[in-house]
Amino acid sequence: MSTMMCGSSRESRQEIVSGLRVLIAISISLSLVALSGCETTTAGGAVGANRSQLMLVSSEQLDQIAAQAYTKLRADATKKGVLNTDAALTRRVSAIAGRIKPHTGVFRSDAPGWKWEVNVITSNELNAFCMPGGKIMFYSGLIKQLGLTDDEIAIVMGHEISHALREHSREQVSQAIAAQTAIGVGAALFGLGQGSADLANVGYEALIATRFSRTDESEADRIGLELTARSGYDPRAGVTLWQKMIRASQGGRPPEFLSTHPAESNRIQEIQSLLPTVMPLYEEARRRR
């Protein structure tokens, strides 16, 4: 019995070592691919968000997929009778989007000319998103359950629009393509079996992929805060928004290093650190209005 357990433990250690070798191969391969596929999708703005990004698929491909997905979501919501049922709320969200859209040109000259669309789904879900190409969807629960002000809605909207400006979806698809290619190359290079490749996949999802997602969220927070300020909405609402989100959170959450989103407390600190940069933009926008 003890010999079998010891053997099993030895095999497990070998699998772990093999998986680590594959992860090393992934890192090397991603670095090599990055050299040939890097670009930046936005100008930096006042907050300095112009990191190089790995892009292996075209914007046109993702925009087409996003448009199809948005059309289906809108059609499904219409069929269920939950699309834009609150006319006042829909006008409110659309008006905020209308003030933000012109300022997207600070980060991308083509963005103000996107085929923007704004809709609201009646649902208790605390959610909102902006698909590639400017397809915005808000869920009424996010606004009503948290009692969001216009400034707080602008913070959320600026954040979601920033994901589209930075083409984070396109970047994550490219990262996944590169990672899967690297795992296959690494497994073949080291002569490893499927078990090691599976372990490498788990390691990538748990550590590397989630890191990318947190980077995206932090960038969207930064750009979104600037968009909010330039549109004449108070960027200090980012603090009250996340305070409300903390109070609304239910149950536990994973440690931040394994989470796809930064901890709310860290987001508040980041917003506070950026206020000296964006408050003058807000004050100038208020003077113009």
SELO-187735 format. One record per residue (C-alpha): x, z negated, y negated. Coordinates in Angstrom, 1 decimal. Layout:
PT,u,w,v
PT,X,Z,Y .
...
This chain:
PT,u,w,v
PT,0.0,0.0,0.0 .
PT,2.7,-1.0,-2.5 .
PT,4.8,2.1,-1.6 .
PT,1.8,4.4,-2.3 .
PT,1.2,2.6,-5.6 .
PT,4.8,2.9,-6.6 .
PT,4.8,6.6,-5.7 .
PT,1.7,7.2,-7.7 .
PT,3.2,5.4,-10.7 .
PT,6.4,7.6,-10.4 .
PT,4.2,10.7,-10.3 .
PT,2.3,9.5,-13.4 .
PT,5.6,8.9,-15.3 .
PT,6.7,12.4,-14.3 .
PT,3.5,13.9,-15.6 .
PT,3.9,12.0,-18.9 .
PT,7.5,13.2,-19.3 .
PT,6.4,16.7,-18.5 .
PT,3.6,16.5,-21.0 .
PT,5.9,15.3,-23.7 .
PT,8.2,18.2,-23.0 .
PT,5.2,20.5,-23.6 .
PT,4.4,18.7,-26.8 .
PT,7.9,19.3,-28.0 .
PT,7.5,23.0,-27.1 .
PT,4.3,23.0,-29.1 .
PT,6.0,21.6,-32.1 .
PT,8.8,24.2,-31.9 .
PT,6.4,27.1,-31.3 .
PT,4.1,26.0,-34.2 .
PT,7.1,25.9,-36.5 .
PT,8.2,29.4,-35.5 .
PT,4.6,30.8,-35.8 .
PT,4.3,29.0,-39.2 .
PT,7.3,30.9,-40.5 .
PT,5.4,34.2,-40.0 .
PT,1.8,33.2,-40.8 .
PT,2.0,30.9,-43.8 .
PT,0.2,31.4,-47.1 .
PT,-1.6,29.3,-49.6 .
PT,-5.2,30.0,-50.4 .
PT,-5.5,28.3,-53.7 .
PT,-3.7,27.5,-56.9 .
PT,-2.7,23.9,-57.3 .
PT,-4.9,22.9,-60.2 .
PT,-4.2,19.6,-62.0 .
PT,-4.2,17.7,-58.7 .
PT,-1.5,20.0,-57.1 .
PT,-3.3,21.2,-54.0 .
PT,-1.4,24.3,-53.0 .
PT,0.2,23.5,-49.6 .
PT,1.3,26.4,-47.4 .
PT,-1.2,27.0,-44.6 .
PT,-1.0,28.7,-41.2 .
PT,-3.4,31.7,-41.2 .
PT,-3.6,33.9,-38.1 .
PT,-7.1,35.2,-38.6 .
PT,-8.6,37.1,-41.5 .
PT,-11.0,35.6,-44.2 .
PT,-13.4,38.5,-43.5 .
PT,-13.7,37.5,-39.8 .
PT,-14.5,33.9,-40.6 .
PT,-16.8,34.8,-43.5 .
PT,-18.9,37.0,-41.2 .
PT,-19.2,34.3,-38.6 .
PT,-20.1,31.7,-41.2 .
PT,-22.8,34.0,-42.7 .
PT,-24.3,34.5,-39.3 .
PT,-24.3,30.8,-38.5 .
PT,-25.8,29.9,-41.9 .
PT,-28.6,32.5,-41.5 .
PT,-29.5,31.1,-38.1 .
PT,-29.4,27.5,-39.4 .
PT,-31.7,28.5,-42.3 .
PT,-34.0,30.4,-40.0 .
PT,-34.3,27.5,-37.6 .
PT,-35.0,25.0,-40.4 .
PT,-37.7,27.3,-41.8 .
PT,-39.3,27.5,-38.4 .
PT,-39.3,23.7,-38.2 .
PT,-40.8,23.5,-41.7 .
PT,-37.8,21.4,-43.1 .
PT,-36.1,23.9,-45.4 .
PT,-36.4,23.2,-49.1 .
PT,-39.6,21.3,-48.7 .
PT,-38.8,19.0,-51.7 .
PT,-38.7,21.4,-54.7 .
PT,-37.4,18.9,-57.1 .
PT,-34.6,17.9,-54.9 .
PT,-33.7,21.5,-54.2 .
PT,-33.6,22.3,-57.9 .
PT,-31.5,19.2,-58.5 .
PT,-28.9,20.2,-55.9 .
PT,-28.9,23.8,-57.0 .
PT,-28.3,22.8,-60.7 .
PT,-25.3,20.7,-59.7 .
PT,-23.9,23.6,-57.7 .
PT,-24.5,25.9,-60.6 .
PT,-22.3,23.8,-62.9 .
PT,-19.5,23.5,-60.3 .
PT,-19.3,27.2,-59.2 .
PT,-17.7,28.6,-62.4 .
PT,-14.8,26.1,-62.1 .
PT,-13.9,27.2,-58.6 .
PT,-12.0,30.0,-60.4 .
PT,-9.3,27.4,-61.4 .
PT,-8.3,27.3,-57.7 .
PT,-9.3,30.8,-56.6 .
PT,-10.0,33.7,-59.0 .
PT,-12.4,35.4,-56.4 .
PT,-14.5,32.3,-55.7 .
PT,-17.0,32.5,-58.6 .
PT,-18.0,35.9,-57.3 .
PT,-18.7,34.7,-53.8 .
PT,-22.3,35.2,-52.5 .
PT,-23.2,31.6,-53.1 .
PT,-26.3,30.0,-51.6 .
PT,-27.7,26.5,-51.8 .
PT,-30.4,25.0,-49.5 .
PT,-31.6,21.5,-48.6 .
PT,-32.8,20.4,-45.2 .
PT,-35.3,17.6,-44.9 .
PT,-33.6,15.2,-42.5 .
PT,-32.4,11.6,-42.3 .
PT,-28.9,12.8,-41.4 .
PT,-26.2,11.8,-43.8 .
PT,-24.6,15.2,-44.0 .
PT,-23.7,18.2,-46.3 .
PT,-21.3,21.1,-45.9 .
PT,-20.2,24.4,-47.5 .
PT,-19.4,27.2,-45.1 .
PT,-16.7,29.8,-45.8 .
PT,-17.9,32.2,-48.5 .
PT,-19.9,29.5,-50.4 .
PT,-22.9,28.8,-48.1 .
PT,-24.0,25.2,-49.1 .
PT,-26.4,23.0,-47.1 .
PT,-27.4,19.5,-48.1 .
PT,-29.4,17.1,-46.0 .
PT,-32.0,15.1,-47.9 .
PT,-31.1,11.8,-46.1 .
PT,-27.6,11.8,-47.7 .
PT,-29.1,11.7,-51.1 .
PT,-32.2,9.6,-50.6 .
PT,-30.9,7.0,-48.2 .
PT,-27.8,6.4,-50.2 .
PT,-29.6,6.7,-53.5 .
PT,-27.0,9.2,-54.9 .
PT,-26.8,9.9,-58.6 .
PT,-26.1,13.4,-59.9 .
PT,-22.4,12.4,-60.4 .
PT,-22.2,11.2,-56.7 .
PT,-23.9,14.4,-55.5 .
PT,-21.3,16.4,-57.5 .
PT,-18.5,14.4,-55.7 .
PT,-19.9,15.4,-52.3 .
PT,-20.5,19.0,-53.3 .
PT,-17.1,19.4,-54.9 .
PT,-15.5,18.0,-51.7 .
PT,-17.5,20.4,-49.4 .
PT,-16.8,23.4,-51.7 .
PT,-13.1,22.5,-51.6 .
PT,-13.1,23.0,-47.8 .
PT,-14.3,26.6,-48.4 .
PT,-11.8,27.2,-51.2 .
PT,-8.9,26.1,-49.1 .
PT,-10.3,27.9,-46.0 .
PT,-9.8,24.9,-43.8 .
PT,-12.0,26.4,-41.1 .
PT,-9.8,29.5,-41.0 .
PT,-6.7,27.3,-40.9 .
PT,-8.0,25.1,-38.1 .
PT,-8.9,28.2,-36.0 .
PT,-5.4,29.5,-36.6 .
PT,-3.9,26.1,-35.6 .
PT,-5.9,26.1,-32.4 .
PT,-4.8,29.6,-31.5 .
PT,-1.1,28.7,-32.1 .
PT,-1.4,25.5,-30.2 .
PT,-3.0,27.0,-27.1 .
PT,-0.4,29.8,-27.1 .
PT,2.4,27.2,-27.4 .
PT,1.0,25.1,-24.6 .
PT,0.9,28.1,-22.3 .
PT,4.5,29.1,-23.3 .
PT,5.7,25.6,-22.9 .
PT,4.2,25.1,-19.5 .
PT,5.7,28.4,-18.3 .
PT,9.1,27.5,-19.9 .
PT,9.4,24.2,-18.1 .
PT,7.8,25.4,-14.9 .
PT,5.0,22.8,-15.2 .
PT,1.6,22.7,-13.4 .
PT,-1.9,22.6,-14.8 .
PT,-1.9,18.8,-14.9 .
PT,0.9,18.7,-17.4 .
PT,-0.7,21.4,-19.5 .
PT,-4.0,19.4,-19.5 .
PT,-2.0,16.3,-20.7 .
PT,-0.5,18.3,-23.5 .
PT,-3.9,19.5,-24.6 .
PT,-5.1,15.9,-24.7 .
PT,-2.0,14.9,-26.7 .
PT,-2.6,17.8,-29.1 .
PT,-6.2,16.9,-29.7 .
PT,-5.5,13.2,-30.1 .
PT,-2.5,13.3,-32.4 .
PT,-1.7,16.7,-33.9 .
PT,-5.1,18.3,-34.4 .
PT,-6.6,15.1,-35.9 .
PT,-3.7,14.9,-38.3 .
PT,-4.5,18.4,-39.6 .
PT,-8.1,17.3,-40.1 .
PT,-7.1,14.3,-42.1 .
PT,-4.9,16.5,-44.3 .
PT,-7.9,18.8,-44.9 .
PT,-10.1,15.9,-45.9 .
PT,-7.6,14.5,-48.3 .
PT,-7.1,17.9,-49.9 .
PT,-10.8,18.3,-50.3 .
PT,-11.1,14.9,-51.9 .
PT,-8.4,15.9,-54.4 .
PT,-9.7,19.3,-55.3 .
PT,-13.3,18.1,-55.3 .
PT,-12.5,15.4,-57.7 .
PT,-11.1,17.9,-60.1 .
PT,-14.1,20.3,-59.7 .
PT,-16.4,17.3,-60.4 .
PT,-14.5,16.4,-63.6 .
PT,-14.3,20.0,-64.9 .
PT,-18.0,20.4,-64.4 .
PT,-18.8,17.4,-66.6 .
PT,-19.7,15.0,-63.8 .
PT,-18.0,11.6,-63.8 .
PT,-15.2,11.5,-61.2 .
PT,-15.4,7.7,-61.1 .
PT,-18.5,8.3,-59.1 .
PT,-16.1,9.0,-56.2 .
PT,-15.5,5.2,-56.0 .
PT,-19.2,4.3,-56.0 .
PT,-20.0,7.0,-53.5 .
PT,-17.5,5.7,-50.9 .
PT,-18.6,2.2,-51.5 .
PT,-22.1,3.3,-50.6 .
PT,-20.8,5.1,-47.6 .
PT,-19.0,1.9,-46.4 .
PT,-22.2,-0.1,-46.7 .
PT,-24.1,2.6,-44.8 .
PT,-21.6,2.8,-42.0 .
PT,-22.8,1.4,-38.7 .
PT,-20.7,0.3,-35.7 .
PT,-17.0,0.6,-35.4 .
PT,-14.7,3.5,-36.1 .
PT,-11.4,4.5,-34.4 .
PT,-8.1,3.7,-36.0 .
PT,-7.3,6.0,-38.9 .
PT,-4.3,7.6,-37.1 .
PT,-6.8,8.8,-34.4 .
PT,-9.6,9.7,-36.8 .
PT,-10.4,13.1,-38.3 .
PT,-11.3,11.5,-41.6 .
PT,-9.3,9.1,-43.8 .
PT,-10.6,5.5,-43.9 .
PT,-13.1,5.0,-46.7 .
PT,-10.9,2.3,-48.4 .
PT,-8.0,4.7,-48.5 .
PT,-10.1,7.4,-50.0 .
PT,-11.2,5.0,-52.7 .
PT,-7.5,4.2,-53.5 .
PT,-6.6,7.9,-53.6 .
PT,-9.5,8.6,-56.0 .
PT,-8.5,5.7,-58.3 .
PT,-4.9,7.0,-58.3 .
PT,-6.1,10.4,-59.4 .
PT,-8.4,9.2,-62.2 .
PT,-5.7,9.3,-64.9 .
PT,-5.2,13.0,-64.1 .
PT,-8.9,14.1,-64.0 .
PT,-10.6,11.8,-66.6 .
PT,-9.2,13.9,-69.5 .
PT,-10.8,17.0,-67.8 .
PT,-14.1,15.2,-67.6 .
PT,-14.0,14.0,-71.2 .
PT,-13.2,17.5,-72.4 .
PT,-16.1,18.9,-70.4 .
PT,-18.4,16.4,-71.9 .
PT,-17.3,17.3,-75.4 .
PT,-18.1,21.0,-74.6 .
PT,-21.6,20.3,-73.4 .
